[in-house]
Amino acid sequence: MPINPLELTRQLVEIESTTYHEAPAGHFLYEYLGGLGYTVEKMKVEQPDPARTPGGGTGERFNVYASIPGVTPDVVFSTHMDTVPPYVGFREDDEFLYGRGTCDAKGIIAAQVAAAERLIASGVKVGLLFVVGEERDSAGAKVANQFSKGSKFLINGEPTDNRLAIASKGALRVEIRAKGKMGHSAYPELGESAIDKLIEALHDVLAIPLPIEPEIGPSTVNIGIISGGRAPNVIPDAAEAHLLVRLVGPAQEVKDAIEKVVGDRADVEYSLELPMVRMRKVEGLETMVAKFTTDIPSLTAWGEPFLLGPGSIHVAHTPFEKIAKKELLEAVDLYCNLAGNLAG
């Protein structure tokens, strides 16, 4: 019986697999794809230092790669198993599937598996690569890049409204940590507030004029996490912020500007750096520019990249994440057509 991508999406979304806690989804896919006759491989991915990683985990992590036994794929479909928190349970109505991962990116996994089944039946050499960590640091993709299977083309899946992306922005994850001196809040002159330093530094970072690329758009910055302090009546001795810059040019220019305005008020570190990527058009496919970042810069050994997937990025990372059933089914056809054309 042909794979039902709507049912497979439901099964995947009902498995909670936020970043650093992806093992349940990985085990499901390992068994599921093995049951379809694939040779399935686990690629171990290390957990990051929990002391420096908000939401970090301690359990098993691995990518899943599947291929037809003894076949080197021409085309590999790839996307990620991890989702952002918090977990949102599955539900559906006549038109949509709802829940965490429906569009980013478990519905895409289901569409790619269904497309691979049809392609293999028609003689196309296809592989499947599902990775961990895309939502934070592309850790899974970086590991996978060490174990390329010789494919000529990589079709990466992210929510692009079933349009082919001709570019995607890069990413620079910035960690700013300020130090101070504890003291009684009634006597601020006896302490040194790390939070005051951090706030002043962040204010200046937000005022930096960032690069603009006419065809892609502006660089943007988001302060995603702020933490610090001990109690309202204690002068804080430590504070930190985690930022994400969407790049449209070289990262070094942005790094230099951040370090200049922060000065000696805090320490600046970078935990992720991914460049902007440009990709070619394919006749017959509507195009778009992805303002977000993908695993593609970390999967350079897997062949020429393409970015295509069902769903809207505007509902990803929200409590209202959803995907239209019709769009998900159309994605299977689009993946089959694109992969078939690339494979010749």
Secondary structure, DSSP 4 states (H G I P E B T S, - for coil): ----HHHHHHHHHTS--BTT--HHHHHHHHHHHHHTT-EEEEEE-PPP-GGGSTT---S--EEEEEE-TT---SEEEEEE--BPSSP---EE-SSEEESTTTTTTHHHHHHHHHHHHHHHHTT--EEEEEES-TTTT-HHHHHHGGG----SEEEE---STT-EEEEE-EEEEEEEEEE-B--BTT-GGGSB-HHHHHHHHHHHHHTS---EETTTEE-EEEEEEEEE-S-TTB--SEEEEEEEEEESS-HHHHHHHHHHHHGGGSEEEEEEEE--EE----TT--EEEESS--SGGG-GGG-EEEE--SS-TTTTTSTT-EEEHHHHHHHHHHHHHHHHHHH-
